Amino acid sequence: MTARPQARRPLVITGALYVDMGQQNHAGRWVRPPRARYECLRCRTTEGPVSGAADVAQFVATIRAAHPTRCTTTYEGAQAA
């Protein structure tokens, strides 16, 4: 007798992280600095934009954990994209 496969819960996308990596010239200077923003599809808010290599790196590293603490909706069972 074989076990029945468990039904998977549908994946729920709750937000979108947009990152523009920017552009540097041949001398290493930023022509267009990096920038990022996060849009929550649950509470309809936008965090950011932030710009600059260090600020973008920090923002990207922390936004998925930081936004749910400020979001006005529940995140039970949801995953950010």
ABEGO torsion letter per residue (X at the ends): XBBBBBBBBBBBBABBBBBBAEBBBAAGBBABBBBBBBBBAAAGBBBOBBBEAAAAAAAAAAAAAAAAAABABBABGBBBX
